């Protein structure tokens, strides 16, 4: 059984609300405009940030909703509350945003706090606006680009995460050129997947593996041909796997403690952040503790539902290790994805795995002239 890792990401949900209504969103309750209370923030400081699992290398990620729907003043107060309760400073913060609400106050706050910023953009306007829409069904490409322009003007570095849907597969060059043109220092490609409350994916319609492999190869060709090309997260992972030379990657999402997530109301979970809020009688809705009811986050690791999830997730990782030649690349995959596609943690290959790991890795090998 795997040991508990030091926490690398502490994901805190300031609010479940999002001003967009993307078709593939996995988050439940994103119509709820409630925000995390001072009482809950204080409890997070005392039970999580003050614990031995949290360190100066831990990144606090404001996520699981659109963070920028709350004003910067709320975050200043939230950080102060957590730091006072924990009696320690938070040295690393990150936000993933749709960038449509980036005001001058937000720009100043991001610079003052040194926050690591990620922007969600799904390529060219006609592709992005098919899925990333407002609550009135209006495309968001131009609003996001306006936010990106503010980041560039303020010289704030940022990365971009793009969700790849079936709409993008025939347009790798346009997709890459659009993302490179943002000025991001790094690009990450997430496939549209079955996860959390999202129960469908356009990439599961027919055999898309060859098409996705061709997409990633042509995408990389285009990125590398651009002046001062940004890094591509998937290619960096590919290079890291080659350097490790037989030492498997340990996947954060199936490693207990590596990611700790806290809901707006103080419910705690570990493993995939997407599990928080996912209904499950078997695992008690993945609520392994409540920050108001514990003195230290380590108590979460004694919870019966956590221990059952740990056993089942480890069984799935073991099965992957035994049966998959790509295990050294992904380390056994994402529990939330396995649950979404297969309905159980002890399963092995998923469509997400075939596309984002196998087809992607093979396309990079072929680009390097290595027979697959």
Residue, then its C-alpha position, 0 to 999 in steps of 0.5 A: x500500500x502506498x505511503x502518504x505523500x507530503x501535500x503538493x497541492x492544497x485545493x480550496x474552493x472559495x465558491x462553487x459559482x462560475x460565471x460560465x456554463x461550459x458544456x463539459x464542466x465536471x463541477x456540481x453546484x456551480x449555480x451556487x453563489x455562496x462563498x467560504x466563511x471566515x470560520x472555515x478558512x480559520x479551520x483550514x489554517x489550523x487543521x491543514x496548513x499548520x500540519x506537517x503535511x503542508x510545507x513551503x513547497x505546497x501550492x495553495x490552489x484557489x479552484x473548483x469554481x471561477x475564483x475571480x467572481x469574488x473580489x481580490x479583497x476577499x482573498x486578501x482577507x482569506x489569506x490573512x485568516x489562514x496564515x494567522x490560524x496556521x501561524x505560518x506564511x503561505x508562499x505559493x498560490x495559484x489560480x486557474x481562471x477563464x480570465x473574463x473577469x480580470x479587472x485592474x484590481x485583480x491584476x494588481x492583486x496577482x502581481x502583489x501576491x506573486x500568484x501563479x496564473x493559468x487561463x482556460x482557452x480552447x483554441x480559435x474562436x469558433x472552437x472555443x465558443x462551441x463549448x465555453x459559453x456564458x449562462x446565456x449561451x454566448x461565446x467567451x473567446x473575446x472576453x478571455x482574450x481581453x483578459x489575456x491582453x491585460x495580463x500581457x500589458x502588466x507583464x504577468x506570466x501565465x500558462x494556458x490550458x485548453x480542452x481538446x474536443x472532437x471539434x479541434x481534431x481537424x484543426x491542429x495548426x489553427x489550434x496551436x497558432x491561437x494558443x501560441x499567440x496568447x504569449x503563454x509560457x506553457x500550454x497544457x492539453x486536456x482532453x474532453x473527458x468523462x469526469x465528475x458530473x460530466x457524463x459524456x465526451x465528443x472524443x468517445x464517438x468512434x475510434x479517435x486514437x489515430x486522429x488524436x495522435x495526428x492532432x498532437x503531432x501536428x500541434x507540436x510541429x506548429x508550436x516548435x516552428x513558432x518564434x520563442x515557442x512555449x513549453x507544451x506540458x504533455x511533451x515535457x512529461x514525455x521527456x521526463x518519462x524518457x529521462x527516468x529510464x524505467x522508474x515509474x511516474x507516481x501520479x499525484x491523483x492516485x497518491x494519498x495526501x499529494x492533493x488535498x481538496x477542501x470544499x466551500x463548507x470545509x469537507x476534506x478529500x484527497x486523490x483527484x480533486x474532481x471527487x469532491x462533490x461526486x455522489x457515492x454511497x460506497x465512499x460516503x460522497x468522498x468526504x473523508x473529514x471536515x475541517x471543523x471537526x478535526x485538529x489535524x488533517x492526518x485524522x482524515x487518513x483514518x476515515x473508513x471511506x478513505x481507507x476503502x477508497x485507498x484499497x480500491x485505488x491501489x488495486x487499480x494502480x496495481x492492475x495497471x502496473x501488471x497489464x500496461x506497458x505505458x505504466x511508467x508514463x502515467x503511474x496508474x491514471x486518475x481515480x476520478x476518470x476511472x470512476x467516471x468511465x468504468x464506475x470503479x477504481x480497480x479498473x485499468x485502461x480508459x478512453x482518457x488513457x488511450x488518448x491522453x497517454x497512449x496516443x500522445x506518447x506514441x505520436x511523440x515517439x514517431x516524431x522522434x523517429x522511434x518505431x512504435 
